[in-house]
Amino acid sequence: MLAAAGFIFTSCGSSTFESDVRKMARYQCELQKLQAKEGDPKTDAEIEKLEKESKEYEDKMETKYKDMENDTKKQAEALKIMMDEMAKCK
């Protein structure tokens, strides 16, 4: 998913771009936390729901940023934001 974020978030207004990347990172963080507790039926249902939401958001972002997918500078920026956010994920 981190690679997808780099591909998806390639440019837009800076604050919108950054906000979109951070939102994707929040999805990933929450999924990571839930996956650590897999096996409980309630947790598994939450994981399934969050994965669906995350995929829908990812699809939306692919459409939103489709014309700018070759901007390697923005891809690197997205990856850095994603990695910074994931480092804070606890």
C-alpha positions as CSV (number, residue, x, y, z in Angstrom):
1,M,0.0,0.0,0.0
2,L,2.9,2.4,0.6
3,A,4.0,2.0,-3.0
4,A,0.4,2.7,-4.1
5,A,0.4,5.9,-2.1
6,G,3.5,7.0,-3.9
7,F,1.8,6.3,-7.2
8,I,-1.5,7.8,-6.3
9,F,-0.5,11.1,-4.7
10,T,1.4,12.9,-7.3
11,S,0.2,16.5,-7.2
12,C,-2.5,18.9,-6.3
13,G,-2.7,21.9,-4.0
14,S,0.0,21.3,-1.3
15,S,-2.4,21.2,1.7
16,T,-4.9,19.0,-0.2
17,F,-2.1,16.7,-1.3
18,E,-0.6,16.4,2.1
19,S,-4.0,15.9,3.7
20,D,-4.8,13.1,1.3
21,V,-1.5,11.3,2.0
22,R,-2.0,11.7,5.7
23,K,-5.5,10.2,5.5
24,M,-4.2,7.2,3.6
25,A,-1.5,6.8,6.3
26,R,-4.2,6.9,9.0
27,Y,-6.0,4.0,7.2
28,Q,-2.8,2.0,7.1
29,C,-2.0,2.7,10.7
30,E,-5.4,1.6,11.9
31,L,-5.2,-1.5,9.8
32,Q,-1.8,-2.3,11.2
33,K,-3.1,-2.0,14.7
34,L,-6.1,-4.2,14.0
35,Q,-4.1,-6.8,12.2
36,A,-2.0,-7.3,15.3
37,K,-5.2,-8.5,17.0
38,E,-6.5,-10.7,14.2
39,G,-8.4,-13.8,15.1
40,D,-11.2,-12.2,17.1
41,P,-14.4,-12.2,15.1
42,K,-15.1,-8.6,16.0
43,T,-11.6,-7.5,15.1
44,D,-11.8,-9.4,11.8
45,A,-15.0,-7.6,11.0
46,E,-13.4,-4.3,11.7
47,I,-10.5,-5.1,9.5
48,E,-12.7,-6.1,6.7
49,K,-14.7,-2.8,7.0
50,L,-11.6,-0.7,7.2
51,E,-9.9,-2.5,4.2
52,K,-13.1,-1.8,2.2
53,E,-13.0,1.9,3.2
54,S,-9.3,2.2,2.5
55,K,-9.7,0.6,-0.9
56,E,-12.6,3.0,-1.8
57,Y,-10.4,5.9,-0.7
58,E,-7.5,4.6,-2.7
59,D,-9.6,4.3,-5.8
60,K,-10.9,7.8,-5.3
61,M,-7.4,9.2,-5.1
62,E,-6.3,7.3,-8.2
63,T,-9.0,9.1,-10.1
64,K,-8.2,12.4,-8.5
65,Y,-4.5,12.3,-9.2
66,K,-4.5,10.2,-12.4
67,D,-3.1,12.9,-14.7
68,M,-0.1,13.4,-12.5
69,E,1.1,9.8,-11.9
70,N,4.6,10.4,-13.4
71,D,5.6,13.3,-11.1
72,T,8.5,11.6,-9.3
73,K,9.1,14.6,-7.0
74,K,5.5,14.3,-5.7
75,Q,5.8,10.6,-5.4
76,A,8.9,11.0,-3.2
77,E,7.1,13.6,-1.2
78,A,4.1,11.3,-0.7
79,L,6.3,8.5,0.4
80,K,8.1,10.7,2.9
81,I,4.8,11.9,4.4
82,M,3.5,8.3,4.5
83,M,6.7,7.0,6.2
84,D,6.7,9.9,8.7
85,E,3.1,9.2,9.6
86,M,3.6,5.5,9.8
87,A,6.6,6.0,12.1
88,K,4.2,7.7,14.5
89,C,1.7,4.8,14.3
90,K,1.5,3.1,17.7
